[in-house]
Amino acid sequence: MINIQKQIEYWKNISINDIDTANVLFSANKNIEGMFFCHLCIEKILKAHVVKSTQNIPPKTHDLFHLASISKIELSEVNTDFCQILMKYQLEGRYPEFYPKLPSTEKTKEYFNNTKTLQEWLIITL
């Protein structure tokens, strides 16, 4: 039997670590890599929600929409659109043939701030 609270805390804490890593990467002008970590941040906090709602270990998937669906999280239209953007950047680290276009510096800052806002909301709703 798994310790549900321990699993939730693990996924939450690693999500927080990933947003910090994204910040470091953006500071070093590693914007594609920073976007990859923004995706990881949201993926992992959604996995905490999956654990909470299913009382089980989350599936090994990177699909934010699938994770939100399993956990019964209803994303706003704005967050749905943003998650669609993040999904493009999760491929880069895993499948180089799908290397996404580099966003502008302004867009990268916007995406980082959107990630933090979505993460904060997902942590509050845990």
A tleap script that builds the chain and sets N, CA, C and O, in Angstrom:
source leaprc.protein.ff14SB
mol = sequence {
  NMET ILE ASN ILE GLN LYS GLN ILE GLU TYR
  TRP LYS ASN ILE SER ILE ASN ASP ILE ASP
  THR ALA ASN VAL LEU PHE SER ALA ASN LYS
  ASN ILE GLU GLY MET PHE PHE CYS HIE LEU
  CYS ILE GLU LYS ILE LEU LYS ALA HIE VAL
  VAL LYS SER THR GLN ASN ILE PRO PRO LYS
  THR HIE ASP LEU PHE HIE LEU ALA SER ILE
  SER LYS ILE GLU LEU SER GLU VAL ASN THR
  ASP PHE CYS GLN ILE LEU MET LYS TYR GLN
  LEU GLU GLY ARG TYR PRO GLU PHE TYR PRO
  LYS LEU PRO SER THR GLU LYS THR LYS GLU
  TYR PHE ASN ASN THR LYS THR LEU GLN GLU
  TRP LEU ILE ILE THR CLEU
}
set mol.1.N position { 0.842 -1.184 0.000 }
set mol.1.CA position { 0.000 0.000 0.000 }
set mol.1.C position { 0.889 1.250 0.000 }
set mol.1.O position { 1.865 1.339 0.745 }
set mol.2.N position { 0.526 2.206 -0.850 }
set mol.2.CA position { 1.348 3.409 -0.948 }
set mol.2.C position { 0.891 4.468 0.058 }
set mol.2.O position { -0.277 4.529 0.443 }
set mol.3.N position { 1.826 5.278 0.457 }
set mol.3.CA position { 1.542 6.398 1.342 }
set mol.3.C position { 1.117 7.576 0.456 }
set mol.3.O position { 1.950 8.226 -0.175 }
set mol.4.N position { -0.173 7.832 0.424 }
set mol.4.CA position { -0.742 8.843 -0.476 }
set mol.4.C position { -0.157 10.224 -0.198 }
set mol.4.O position { 0.263 10.918 -1.124 }
set mol.5.N position { -0.127 10.623 1.059 }
set mol.5.CA position { 0.380 11.957 1.387 }
set mol.5.C position { 1.843 12.113 1.002 }
set mol.5.O position { 2.251 13.172 0.523 }
set mol.6.N position { 2.626 11.075 1.206 }
set mol.6.CA position { 4.042 11.117 0.833 }
set mol.6.C position { 4.194 11.271 -0.683 }
set mol.6.O position { 5.057 12.018 -1.144 }
set mol.7.N position { 3.365 10.574 -1.453 }
set mol.7.CA position { 3.392 10.692 -2.907 }
set mol.7.C position { 3.009 12.108 -3.349 }
set mol.7.O position { 3.662 12.688 -4.217 }
set mol.8.N position { 1.959 12.657 -2.755 }
set mol.8.CA position { 1.517 14.013 -3.101 }
set mol.8.C position { 2.630 15.014 -2.813 }
set mol.8.O position { 2.926 15.875 -3.642 }
set mol.9.N position { 3.240 14.903 -1.650 }
set mol.9.CA position { 4.328 15.820 -1.278 }
set mol.9.C position { 5.523 15.667 -2.216 }
set mol.9.O position { 6.155 16.654 -2.594 }
set mol.10.N position { 5.828 14.426 -2.589 }
set mol.10.CA position { 6.938 14.196 -3.517 }
set mol.10.C position { 6.697 14.943 -4.824 }
set mol.10.O position { 7.562 15.694 -5.275 }
set mol.11.N position { 5.523 14.743 -5.440 }
set mol.11.CA position { 5.234 15.367 -6.734 }
set mol.11.C position { 5.166 16.890 -6.608 }
set mol.11.O position { 5.623 17.608 -7.498 }
set mol.12.N position { 4.602 17.378 -5.514 }
set mol.12.CA position { 4.543 18.829 -5.304 }
set mol.12.C position { 5.947 19.414 -5.163 }
set mol.12.O position { 6.270 20.415 -5.801 }
set mol.13.N position { 6.772 18.799 -4.339 }
set mol.13.CA position { 8.121 19.325 -4.096 }
set mol.13.C position { 8.993 19.273 -5.337 }
set mol.13.O position { 9.777 20.191 -5.579 }
set mol.14.N position { 8.873 18.227 -6.119 }
set mol.14.CA position { 9.690 18.136 -7.332 }
set mol.14.C position { 9.194 19.130 -8.380 }
set mol.14.O position { 9.981 19.609 -9.197 }
set mol.15.N position { 7.898 19.445 -8.364 }
set mol.15.CA position { 7.364 20.484 -9.241 }
set mol.15.C position { 7.960 21.843 -8.868 }
set mol.15.O position { 8.348 22.621 -9.739 }
set mol.16.N position { 8.026 22.113 -7.588 }
set mol.16.CA position { 8.623 23.366 -7.106 }
set mol.16.C position { 10.096 23.430 -7.495 }
set mol.16.O position { 10.588 24.484 -7.897 }
set mol.17.N position { 10.794 22.320 -7.377 }
set mol.17.CA position { 12.194 22.266 -7.790 }
set mol.17.C position { 12.331 22.541 -9.292 }
set mol.17.O position { 13.261 23.225 -9.719 }
set mol.18.N position { 11.414 22.015 -10.077 }
set mol.18.CA position { 11.488 22.203 -11.531 }
set mol.18.C position { 11.239 23.647 -11.946 }
set mol.18.O position { 11.835 24.109 -12.918 }
set mol.19.N position { 10.376 24.376 -11.241 }
set mol.19.CA position { 10.172 25.784 -11.603 }
set mol.19.C position { 11.425 26.585 -11.255 }
set mol.19.O position { 11.774 27.536 -11.955 }
set mol.20.N position { 12.099 26.197 -10.174 }
set mol.20.CA position { 13.375 26.841 -9.832 }
set mol.20.C position { 14.431 26.559 -10.897 }
set mol.20.O position { 15.202 27.445 -11.267 }
set mol.21.N position { 14.461 25.330 -11.384 }
set mol.21.CA position { 15.400 24.960 -12.446 }
set mol.21.C position { 15.094 25.740 -13.721 }
set mol.21.O position { 16.009 26.213 -14.395 }
set mol.22.N position { 13.818 25.873 -14.051 }
set mol.22.CA position { 13.426 26.661 -15.231 }
set mol.22.C position { 13.946 28.087 -15.098 }
set mol.22.O position { 14.466 28.651 -16.061 }
set mol.23.N position { 13.811 28.661 -13.930 }
set mol.23.CA position { 14.284 30.027 -13.700 }
set mol.23.C position { 15.789 30.142 -13.947 }
set mol.23.O position { 16.244 31.088 -14.591 }
set mol.24.N position { 16.554 29.186 -13.440 }
set mol.24.CA position { 18.004 29.179 -13.642 }
set mol.24.C position { 18.321 29.064 -15.137 }
set mol.24.O position { 19.202 29.757 -15.644 }
set mol.25.N position { 17.608 28.200 -15.824 }
set mol.25.CA position { 17.839 28.020 -17.258 }
set mol.25.C position { 17.508 29.286 -18.043 }
set mol.25.O position { 18.262 29.679 -18.933 }
set mol.26.N position { 16.398 29.918 -17.721 }
set mol.26.CA position { 16.049 31.168 -18.406 }
set mol.26.C position { 17.097 32.246 -18.130 }
set mol.26.O position { 17.443 33.020 -19.022 }
set mol.27.N position { 17.598 32.297 -16.900 }
set mol.27.CA position { 18.631 33.282 -16.549 }
set mol.27.C position { 19.907 33.084 -17.349 }
set mol.27.O position { 20.657 34.030 -17.587 }
set mol.28.N position { 20.148 31.835 -17.764 }
set mol.28.CA position { 21.338 31.507 -18.560 }
set mol.28.C position { 21.035 31.514 -20.067 }
set mol.28.O position { 21.825 31.015 -20.869 }
set mol.29.N position { 19.881 32.085 -20.439 }
set mol.29.CA position { 19.453 32.141 -21.845 }
set mol.29.C position { 19.294 30.759 -22.474 }
set mol.29.O position { 19.491 30.602 -23.679 }
set mol.30.N position { 18.946 29.777 -21.684 }
set mol.30.CA position { 18.640 28.421 -22.156 }
set mol.30.C position { 17.117 28.309 -22.210 }
set mol.30.O position { 16.501 27.587 -21.427 }
set mol.31.N position { 16.528 29.043 -23.154 }
set mol.31.CA position { 15.075 29.201 -23.181 }
set mol.31.C position { 14.314 27.935 -23.559 }
set mol.31.O position { 13.273 27.649 -22.969 }
set mol.32.N position { 14.808 27.181 -24.519 }
set mol.32.CA position { 14.134 25.925 -24.872 }
set mol.32.C position { 14.153 24.977 -23.676 }
set mol.32.O position { 13.142 24.360 -23.340 }
set mol.33.N position { 15.301 24.873 -23.050 }
set mol.33.CA position { 15.423 24.006 -21.880 }
set mol.33.C position { 14.549 24.502 -20.725 }
set mol.33.O position { 13.954 23.706 -20.000 }
set mol.34.N position { 14.480 25.824 -20.565 }
set mol.34.CA position { 13.603 26.401 -19.537 }
set mol.34.C position { 12.148 26.062 -19.795 }
set mol.34.O position { 11.403 25.753 -18.864 }
set mol.35.N position { 11.739 26.118 -21.056 }
set mol.35.CA position { 10.358 25.756 -21.405 }
set mol.35.C position { 10.090 24.281 -21.116 }
set mol.35.O position { 9.005 23.921 -20.660 }
set mol.36.N position { 11.072 23.438 -21.378 }
set mol.36.CA position { 10.942 22.016 -21.067 }
set mol.36.C position { 10.678 21.836 -19.570 }
set mol.36.O position { 9.828 21.036 -19.177 }
set mol.37.N position { 11.407 22.579 -18.743 }
set mol.37.CA position { 11.207 22.464 -17.294 }
set mol.37.C position { 9.890 23.093 -16.839 }
set mol.37.O position { 9.326 22.678 -15.827 }
set mol.38.N position { 9.400 24.082 -17.569 }
set mol.38.CA position { 8.063 24.612 -17.264 }
set mol.38.C position { 7.025 23.505 -17.467 }
set mol.38.O position { 6.120 23.330 -16.651 }
set mol.39.N position { 7.168 22.770 -18.557 }
set mol.39.CA position { 6.260 21.645 -18.789 }
set mol.39.C position { 6.379 20.625 -17.665 }
set mol.39.O position { 5.370 20.158 -17.136 }
set mol.40.N position { 7.614 20.279 -17.299 }
set mol.40.CA position { 7.816 19.300 -16.221 }
set mol.40.C position { 7.163 19.765 -14.921 }
set mol.40.O position { 6.559 18.971 -14.200 }
set mol.41.N position { 7.290 21.040 -14.635 }
set mol.41.CA position { 6.705 21.612 -13.428 }
set mol.41.C position { 5.202 21.352 -13.376 }
set mol.41.O position { 4.683 20.898 -12.356 }
set mol.42.N position { 4.510 21.635 -14.462 }
set mol.42.CA position { 3.055 21.450 -14.499 }
set mol.42.C position { 2.711 19.962 -14.533 }
set mol.42.O position { 1.761 19.527 -13.881 }
set mol.43.N position { 3.476 19.190 -15.286 }
set mol.43.CA position { 3.243 17.736 -15.324 }
set mol.43.C position { 3.286 17.142 -13.918 }
set mol.43.O position { 2.426 16.344 -13.545 }
set mol.44.N position { 4.283 17.533 -13.153 }
set mol.44.CA position { 4.473 16.917 -11.837 }
set mol.44.C position { 3.433 17.375 -10.818 }
set mol.44.O position { 3.015 16.580 -9.976 }
set mol.45.N position { 3.006 18.633 -10.872 }
set mol.45.CA position { 1.967 19.053 -9.927 }
set mol.45.C position { 0.632 18.413 -10.310 }
set mol.45.O position { -0.195 18.130 -9.443 }
set mol.46.N position { 0.424 18.187 -11.595 }
set mol.46.CA position { -0.783 17.448 -12.008 }
set mol.46.C position { -0.716 16.002 -11.530 }
set mol.46.O position { -1.742 15.413 -11.190 }
set mol.47.N position { 0.474 15.430 -11.501 }
set mol.47.CA position { 0.611 14.059 -10.989 }
set mol.47.C position { 0.274 14.005 -9.502 }
set mol.47.O position { -0.251 12.998 -9.027 }
set mol.48.N position { 0.568 15.071 -8.765 }
set mol.48.CA position { 0.145 15.126 -7.360 }
set mol.48.C position { -1.377 15.086 -7.272 }
set mol.48.O position { -1.939 14.429 -6.396 }
set mol.49.N position { -2.033 15.787 -8.177 }
set mol.49.CA position { -3.499 15.766 -8.214 }
set mol.49.C position { -4.029 14.389 -8.599 }
set mol.49.O position { -5.051 13.946 -8.074 }
set mol.50.N position { -3.348 13.721 -9.502 }
set mol.50.CA position { -3.759 12.362 -9.884 }
set mol.50.C position { -3.698 11.443 -8.667 }
set mol.50.O position { -4.624 10.671 -8.421 }
set mol.51.N position { -2.615 11.527 -7.915 }
set mol.51.CA position { -2.478 10.707 -6.702 }
set mol.51.C position { -3.620 11.015 -5.741 }
set mol.51.O position { -4.240 10.104 -5.191 }
set mol.52.N position { -3.893 12.294 -5.544 }
set mol.52.CA position { -4.958 12.688 -4.619 }
set mol.52.C position { -6.314 12.138 -5.063 }
set mol.52.O position { -7.077 11.630 -4.242 }
set mol.53.N position { -6.612 12.238 -6.346 }
set mol.53.CA position { -7.948 11.844 -6.792 }
set mol.53.C position { -8.096 10.345 -7.010 }
set mol.53.O position { -9.188 9.805 -6.832 }
set mol.54.N position { -7.014 9.658 -7.394 }
set mol.54.CA position { -7.134 8.215 -7.670 }
set mol.54.C position { -6.650 7.352 -6.519 }
set mol.54.O position { -6.927 6.153 -6.468 }
set mol.55.N position { -5.921 7.971 -5.593 }
set mol.55.CA position { -5.318 7.230 -4.485 }
set mol.55.C position { -4.357 6.162 -4.997 }
set mol.55.O position { -4.230 5.080 -4.424 }
set mol.56.N position { -3.684 6.507 -6.098 }
set mol.56.CA position { -2.757 5.571 -6.713 }
set mol.56.C position { -1.605 6.337 -7.364 }
set mol.56.O position { -1.677 7.555 -7.532 }
set mol.57.N position { -0.564 5.628 -7.722 }
set mol.57.CA position { 0.587 6.214 -8.402 }
set mol.57.C position { 0.145 6.696 -9.779 }
set mol.57.O position { -0.605 5.999 -10.461 }
set mol.58.N position { 0.598 7.879 -10.199 }
set mol.58.CA position { 0.171 8.408 -11.500 }
set mol.58.C position { 0.759 7.608 -12.660 }
set mol.58.O position { 1.793 6.957 -12.511 }
set mol.59.N position { 0.102 7.658 -13.806 }
set mol.59.CA position { 0.630 6.948 -14.974 }
set mol.59.C position { 1.893 7.612 -15.499 }
set mol.59.O position { 2.147 8.791 -15.248 }
set mol.60.N position { 2.666 6.845 -16.219 }
set mol.60.CA position { 3.911 7.354 -16.820 }
set mol.60.C position { 3.563 7.998 -18.153 }
set mol.60.O position { 3.762 7.417 -19.220 }
set mol.61.N position { 3.043 9.206 -18.064 }
set mol.61.CA position { 2.677 9.967 -19.245 }
set mol.61.C position { 3.138 11.394 -19.065 }
set mol.61.O position { 3.314 11.871 -17.944 }
set mol.62.N position { 3.334 12.075 -20.191 }
set mol.62.CA position { 3.738 13.480 -20.167 }
set mol.62.C position { 2.604 14.377 -20.645 }
set mol.62.O position { 2.776 15.590 -20.762 }
set mol.63.N position { 1.466 13.794 -20.916 }
set mol.63.CA position { 0.325 14.503 -21.494 }
set mol.63.C position { -0.434 15.258 -20.395 }
set mol.63.O position { -1.116 14.654 -19.567 }
set mol.64.N position { -0.305 16.569 -20.404 }
set mol.64.CA position { -0.933 17.399 -19.371 }
set mol.64.C position { -2.449 17.250 -19.381 }
set mol.64.O position { -3.080 17.260 -18.325 }
set mol.65.N position { -3.030 17.114 -20.554 }
set mol.65.CA position { -4.488 17.010 -20.662 }
set mol.65.C position { -4.993 15.679 -20.112 }
set mol.65.O position { -6.050 15.619 -19.484 }
set mol.66.N position { -4.239 14.628 -20.349 }
set mol.66.CA position { -4.607 13.316 -19.806 }
set mol.66.C position { -4.521 13.340 -18.278 }
set mol.66.O position { -5.405 12.827 -17.591 }
set mol.67.N position { -3.465 13.933 -17.762 }
set mol.67.CA position { -3.302 14.017 -16.304 }
set mol.67.C position { -4.405 14.861 -15.670 }
set mol.67.O position { -4.939 14.501 -14.621 }
set mol.68.N position { -4.745 15.974 -16.300 }
set mol.68.CA position { -5.828 16.822 -15.779 }
set mol.68.C position { -7.150 16.064 -15.801 }
set mol.68.O position { -7.944 16.164 -14.866 }
set mol.69.N position { -7.383 15.313 -16.858 }
set mol.69.CA position { -8.616 14.540 -16.991 }
set mol.69.C position { -8.721 13.477 -15.896 }
set mol.69.O position { -9.764 13.339 -15.258 }
set mol.70.N position { -7.651 12.738 -15.683 }
set mol.70.CA position { -7.652 11.688 -14.647 }
set mol.70.C position { -7.923 12.284 -13.276 }
set mol.70.O position { -8.637 11.699 -12.461 }
set mol.71.N position { -7.349 13.453 -13.031 }
set mol.71.CA position { -7.473 14.063 -11.702 }
set mol.71.C position { -8.733 14.915 -11.553 }
set mol.71.O position { -8.987 15.485 -10.492 }
set mol.72.N position { -9.518 14.994 -12.629 }
set mol.72.CA position { -10.780 15.758 -12.625 }
set mol.72.C position { -10.545 17.266 -12.457 }
set mol.72.O position { -11.413 17.988 -11.966 }
set mol.73.N position { -9.359 17.726 -12.872 }
set mol.73.CA position { -9.051 19.158 -12.851 }
set mol.73.C position { -9.683 19.784 -14.085 }
set mol.73.O position { -9.459 19.330 -15.207 }
set mol.74.N position { -10.462 20.815 -13.873 }
set mol.74.CA position { -11.058 21.530 -14.995 }
set mol.74.C position { -10.237 22.783 -15.248 }
set mol.74.O position { -10.268 23.739 -14.473 }
set mol.75.N position { -9.503 22.753 -16.352 }
set mol.75.CA position { -8.672 23.888 -16.720 }
set mol.75.C position { -9.523 24.948 -17.409 }
set mol.75.O position { -10.405 24.627 -18.207 }
set mol.76.N position { -9.256 26.197 -17.099 }
set mol.76.CA position { -9.920 27.291 -17.791 }
set mol.76.C position { -9.475 27.283 -19.255 }
set mol.76.O position { -8.527 26.587 -19.619 }
set mol.77.N position { -10.156 28.049 -20.076 }
set mol.77.CA position { -9.766 28.144 -21.483 }
set mol.77.C position { -8.348 28.700 -21.612 }
set mol.77.O position { -7.563 28.237 -22.439 }
set mol.78.N position { -8.030 29.690 -20.792 }
set mol.78.CA position { -6.683 30.279 -20.811 }
set mol.78.C position { -5.639 29.229 -20.445 }
set mol.78.O position { -4.607 29.125 -21.107 }
set mol.79.N position { -5.899 28.447 -19.394 }
set mol.79.CA position { -4.943 27.426 -18.980 }
set mol.79.C position { -4.879 26.274 -19.976 }
set mol.79.O position { -3.821 25.673 -20.159 }
set mol.80.N position { -5.993 25.964 -20.616 }
set mol.80.CA position { -5.986 24.932 -21.657 }
set mol.80.C position { -5.104 25.373 -22.817 }
set mol.80.O position { -4.291 24.598 -23.319 }
set mol.81.N position { -5.268 26.614 -23.234 }
set mol.81.CA position { -4.435 27.144 -24.324 }
set mol.81.C position { -2.962 27.148 -23.921 }
set mol.81.O position { -2.088 26.817 -24.722 }
set mol.82.N position { -2.700 27.524 -22.680 }
set mol.82.CA position { -1.309 27.567 -22.228 }
set mol.82.C position { -0.708 26.163 -22.154 }
set mol.82.O position { 0.446 25.966 -22.535 }
set mol.83.N position { -1.467 25.201 -21.676 }
set mol.83.CA position { -0.961 23.823 -21.617 }
set mol.83.C position { -0.664 23.295 -23.018 }
set mol.83.O position { 0.263 22.508 -23.205 }
set mol.84.N position { -1.441 23.723 -23.985 }
set mol.84.CA position { -1.167 23.324 -25.373 }
set mol.84.C position { 0.193 23.856 -25.815 }
set mol.84.O position { 0.928 23.169 -26.525 }
set mol.85.N position { 0.527 25.066 -25.403 }
set mol.85.CA position { 1.850 25.631 -25.701 }
set mol.85.C position { 2.933 24.801 -25.014 }
set mol.85.O position { 3.926 24.432 -25.639 }
set mol.86.N position { 2.740 24.509 -23.724 }
set mol.86.CA position { 3.744 23.741 -22.990 }
set mol.86.C position { 3.967 22.361 -23.595 }
set mol.86.O position { 5.087 21.850 -23.575 }
set mol.87.N position { 2.920 21.760 -24.129 }
set mol.87.CA position { 3.041 20.419 -24.712 }
set mol.87.C position { 4.058 20.404 -25.857 }
set mol.87.O position { 4.722 19.391 -26.072 }
set mol.88.N position { 4.186 21.494 -26.581 }
set mol.88.CA position { 5.170 21.547 -27.670 }
set mol.88.C position { 6.592 21.410 -27.138 }
set mol.88.O position { 7.457 20.837 -27.801 }
set mol.89.N position { 6.830 21.935 -25.949 }
set mol.89.CA position { 8.184 21.978 -25.418 }
set mol.89.C position { 8.579 20.721 -24.653 }
set mol.89.O position { 9.760 20.533 -24.360 }
set mol.90.N position { 7.649 19.882 -24.331 }
set mol.90.CA position { 8.017 18.629 -23.668 }
set mol.90.C position { 8.620 17.653 -24.662 }
set mol.90.O position { 9.370 16.761 -24.267 }
set mol.91.N position { 8.313 17.802 -25.934 }
set mol.91.CA position { 8.851 16.897 -26.947 }
set mol.91.C position { 10.342 17.100 -27.174 }
set mol.91.O position { 11.068 16.142 -27.439 }
set mol.92.N position { 10.800 18.344 -27.070 }
set mol.92.CA position { 12.188 18.670 -27.395 }
set mol.92.C position { 13.172 17.813 -26.615 }
set mol.92.O position { 14.150 17.321 -27.177 }
set mol.93.N position { 12.926 17.634 -25.352 }
set mol.93.CA position { 13.863 16.881 -24.528 }
set mol.93.C position { 13.831 15.393 -24.789 }
set mol.93.O position { 14.769 14.676 -24.443 }
set mol.94.N position { 12.773 14.932 -25.389 }
set mol.94.CA position { 12.608 13.502 -25.605 }
set mol.94.C position { 12.754 13.097 -27.070 }
set mol.94.O position { 13.216 11.997 -27.374 }
set mol.95.N position { 12.360 13.987 -27.968 }
set mol.95.CA position { 12.334 13.660 -29.390 }
set mol.95.C position { 12.893 14.832 -30.195 }
set mol.95.O position { 12.140 15.723 -30.587 }
set mol.96.N position { 14.190 14.844 -30.445 }
set mol.96.CA position { 14.820 15.997 -31.091 }
set mol.96.C position { 14.262 16.342 -32.464 }
set mol.96.O position { 14.381 17.488 -32.897 }
set mol.97.N position { 13.663 15.395 -33.151 }
set mol.97.CA position { 13.108 15.711 -34.474 }
set mol.97.C position { 11.914 16.653 -34.390 }
set mol.97.O position { 11.485 17.192 -35.410 }
set mol.98.N position { 11.374 16.861 -33.198 }
set mol.98.CA position { 10.245 17.771 -33.002 }
set mol.98.C position { 10.686 19.066 -32.336 }
set mol.98.O position { 9.910 19.690 -31.612 }
set mol.99.N position { 11.922 19.471 -32.575 }
set mol.99.CA position { 12.482 20.657 -31.932 }
set mol.99.C position { 11.592 21.878 -32.196 }
set mol.99.O position { 11.414 22.276 -33.347 }
set mol.100.N position { 11.042 22.464 -31.149 }
set mol.100.CA position { 10.113 23.593 -31.340 }
set mol.100.C position { 10.837 24.905 -31.653 }
set mol.100.O position { 12.035 25.054 -31.413 }
set mol.101.N position { 10.084 25.823 -32.184 }
set mol.101.CA position { 10.604 27.158 -32.468 }
set mol.101.C position { 10.851 27.900 -31.149 }
set mol.101.O position { 10.044 27.837 -30.222 }
set mol.102.N position { 11.958 28.583 -31.093 }
set mol.102.CA position { 12.321 29.341 -29.898 }
set mol.102.C position { 11.420 30.560 -29.764 }
set mol.102.O position { 11.333 31.365 -30.691 }
set mol.103.N position { 10.741 30.711 -28.614 }
set mol.103.CA position { 9.919 31.908 -28.425 }
set mol.103.C position { 10.796 33.128 -28.156 }
set mol.103.O position { 11.955 32.998 -27.760 }
set mol.104.N position { 10.234 34.306 -28.375 }
set mol.104.CA position { 10.970 35.541 -28.077 }
set mol.104.C position { 11.242 35.625 -26.578 }
set mol.104.O position { 10.617 34.927 -25.779 }
set mol.105.N position { 12.174 36.478 -26.217 }
set mol.105.CA position { 12.502 36.667 -24.807 }
set mol.105.C position { 11.273 37.135 -24.028 }
set mol.105.O position { 11.038 36.685 -22.907 }
set mol.106.N position { 10.497 38.030 -24.618 }
set mol.106.CA position { 9.278 38.519 -23.950 }
set mol.106.C position { 8.281 37.385 -23.738 }
set mol.106.O position { 7.677 37.263 -22.672 }
set mol.107.N position { 8.118 36.552 -24.774 }
set mol.107.CA position { 7.192 35.418 -24.662 }
set mol.107.C position { 7.681 34.417 -23.623 }
set mol.107.O position { 6.885 33.849 -22.876 }
set mol.108.N position { 8.979 34.207 -23.582 }
set mol.108.CA position { 9.534 33.263 -22.615 }
set mol.108.C position { 9.238 33.724 -21.193 }
set mol.108.O position { 8.871 32.922 -20.335 }
set mol.109.N position { 9.400 35.021 -20.952 }
set mol.109.CA position { 9.086 35.566 -19.622 }
set mol.109.C position { 7.608 35.399 -19.318 }
set mol.109.O position { 7.232 35.042 -18.202 }
set mol.110.N position { 6.772 35.659 -20.315 }
set mol.110.CA position { 5.329 35.484 -20.143 }
set mol.110.C position { 4.998 34.025 -19.833 }
set mol.110.O position { 4.205 33.750 -18.933 }
set mol.111.N position { 5.595 33.097 -20.565 }
set mol.111.CA position { 5.336 31.671 -20.347 }
set mol.111.C position { 5.817 31.228 -18.966 }
set mol.111.O position { 5.155 30.431 -18.300 }
set mol.112.N position { 6.967 31.744 -18.539 }
set mol.112.CA position { 7.474 31.405 -17.211 }
set mol.112.C position { 6.511 31.904 -16.134 }
set mol.112.O position { 6.192 31.174 -15.196 }
set mol.113.N position { 6.049 33.147 -16.271 }
set mol.113.CA position { 5.095 33.690 -15.301 }
set mol.113.C position { 3.774 32.933 -15.325 }
set mol.113.O position { 3.175 32.702 -14.275 }
set mol.114.N position { 3.315 32.544 -16.506 }
set mol.114.CA position { 2.089 31.748 -16.611 }
set mol.114.C position { 2.255 30.392 -15.937 }
set mol.114.O position { 1.332 29.889 -15.296 }
set mol.115.N position { 3.438 29.806 -16.089 }
set mol.115.CA position { 3.715 28.520 -15.441 }
set mol.115.C position { 3.646 28.665 -13.930 }
set mol.115.O position { 3.030 27.848 -13.247 }
set mol.116.N position { 4.283 29.713 -13.410 }
set mol.116.CA position { 4.254 29.933 -11.955 }
set mol.116.C position { 2.822 30.136 -11.460 }
set mol.116.O position { 2.443 29.603 -10.417 }
set mol.117.N position { 2.036 30.900 -12.199 }
set mol.117.CA position { 0.650 31.166 -11.795 }
set mol.117.C position { -0.167 29.882 -11.804 }
set mol.117.O position { -0.913 29.617 -10.861 }
set mol.118.N position { -0.034 29.083 -12.858 }
set mol.118.CA position { -0.772 27.826 -12.934 }
set mol.118.C position { -0.305 26.864 -11.845 }
set mol.118.O position { -1.122 26.200 -11.207 }
set mol.119.N position { 0.987 26.790 -11.635 }
set mol.119.CA position { 1.511 25.923 -10.576 }
set mol.119.C position { 0.962 26.329 -9.212 }
set mol.119.O position { 0.532 25.477 -8.434 }
set mol.120.N position { 0.976 27.624 -8.922 }
set mol.120.CA position { 0.471 28.112 -7.632 }
set mol.120.C position { -0.994 27.731 -7.445 }
set mol.120.O position { -1.397 27.300 -6.365 }
set mol.121.N position { -1.789 27.893 -8.503 }
set mol.121.CA position { -3.209 27.531 -8.423 }
set mol.121.C position { -3.366 26.028 -8.174 }
set mol.121.O position { -4.197 25.608 -7.369 }
set mol.122.N position { -2.566 25.233 -8.866 }
set mol.122.CA position { -2.648 23.774 -8.679 }
set mol.122.C position { -2.181 23.355 -7.282 }
set mol.122.O position { -2.705 22.393 -6.719 }
set mol.123.N position { -1.221 24.054 -6.730 }
set mol.123.CA position { -0.782 23.738 -5.357 }
set mol.123.C position { -1.890 24.109 -4.364 }
set mol.123.O position { -2.184 23.341 -3.448 }
set mol.124.N position { -2.496 25.270 -4.544 }
set mol.124.CA position { -3.568 25.705 -3.635 }
set mol.124.C position { -4.738 24.737 -3.667 }
set mol.124.O position { -5.372 24.488 -2.641 }
set mol.125.N position { -5.026 24.189 -4.843 }
set mol.125.CA position { -6.200 23.315 -4.980 }
set mol.125.C position { -5.905 21.859 -4.612 }
set mol.125.O position { -6.788 21.006 -4.705 }
set mol.126.N position { -4.667 21.573 -4.195 }
set mol.126.CA position { -4.341 20.193 -3.807 }
set mol.126.C position { -5.110 19.766 -2.575 }
set mol.126.O position { -4.957 18.635 -2.112 }
savepdb mol mol.pdb
quit
